[in-house]
Amino acid sequence: MHLSRKRASVVAIIVVVVLLAIGVVHSLKKRAAAGAQASAPSSPADEAVIEFTPDDLTAVTRHTLSETLPLTGSLRAVTQAAVKAKVAGSALEVRAREGDTVKAGQILTTIDARDYAARADQSRGQMAAMAGQLDIAKQTLENNRVLVEKGFISKNAFDTAQSQYAIAAANLAAARAALSSSNLSVADTIVRAPFGGQIASRNVEPGEHVAVDAKLFDVVDLTQLELEAPVPVGEIGRVRVDQPVRIRFDGIDSPVSATVTRINPAAQAGSRSIMIYVRVTNPQSTLRVGMFGTGNVIVGSTASAVVVPATSVRTDGPRHSVYAITGGKLVEVPVTTGGTGEADGSSWTELVDSPLKEGQQVVKNNLGALRIGSKVRLVGSDTGAAASSPGTSK
């Protein structure tokens, strides 16, 4: 019995040792297989692939690059006026509202003219009386001139008649001036548009009493506008009158062409900038006063510059780079950039001493960080082949 138990223990120990040995061998085989898989070269099917559409890629090219200076500012009307009351009184009717288009001389509102008309009638009567007095004084003076020549009256009497005639003439002139003033006040009760344009604001309602010099309307001419934009003092030396400007406005699809017309001679206090004024023609009145615009003034040009779209350049602090396609794979190429300017309606950045050659394919848009060395495949093209560039190995 004791011998049988001893044999059973020996068998159990042997079984455990065999199982441990099998486990160790299996683990070693698994590690060896993993190491072989890691050291084996990857197949083409295992390589990372990035797919681009034709619109994602472009080629390094040459352009005459316009050197530009960025501008931002708001529009204001070249011709605008606050229409104010020249006489006091009650507004009888108001014929224009905000947004109405008016012509030069068009009636905007009328003010009660009865008081001014009565004053004009009074002045007219006084002038008639003064005219009668002048006629009497003139006749008296002529009679006294004959009498003094015959010695019938003294020289003093003649001088008196002459003085009375001068007084009557002065009184008539004063009465005539008073009548002109009264007539002008009557005319001023009709408020007219000073020029053609649009009503920007209306500050009077029918029946309201308006005071002298009270603002009734704001009228603006939208056909000629100005963009008022600040330029840093360090850049103002590059700006000249008549330089072309291209400006974009919110809600307007195409950029607007304009011209620098004036440069302020003094810097703005506390801002170290100088205001320039850009004339913007607006024949269709699509632009409005106060609209905010961003644009560029063309201050120079570089002929036949090697350029890529401004959106192709990646910036990481002082470092600039471009994603390019070489041998059907994506590479990142460090570049030195020059100026950014306009050509053919797009924004381009010059590459100085560029390692990229003309015709080299680059990624056009900023698509974020991409995996360098990935195989590039074009989708949406006829061939579907990987992208390549002239002069590169395949």
ABEGO torsion letter per residue (X at the ends): XAAAAAAAAAAAAAAAAAAAAAAAAAAAAAAAAAAAAAABBBBAAABBBBBBBAAABBBBBBBBBBBBBBBBBBBBBABBBBBBBABBEBBABBABBBGBBBBBGBBABBBBAAAAAAAAAAAAAAAAAAAAAAAAAAAAAAAAAAAAAAGABBAAAAAAAAAAAAAAAAAAAAAAAAAAAAAAAAAAABBBBABBEBBABBABBBGBBBBBGBBABBBBBAABBBBBBBBBAAAAAABBBGBBBBBBBBGBABBBBBBBABBBABBBBGAGBBBBBBBBBBAAGABBBGBBBBBBBBAEBBBGBBBBBAAABBBBEABBBBBBBBGGBBBBBBBBBBBBBBBGGBBBBBBBGBABBBGBBBBABBAEBBBBGBBBBBBGBAAGBBBBBBGBBX
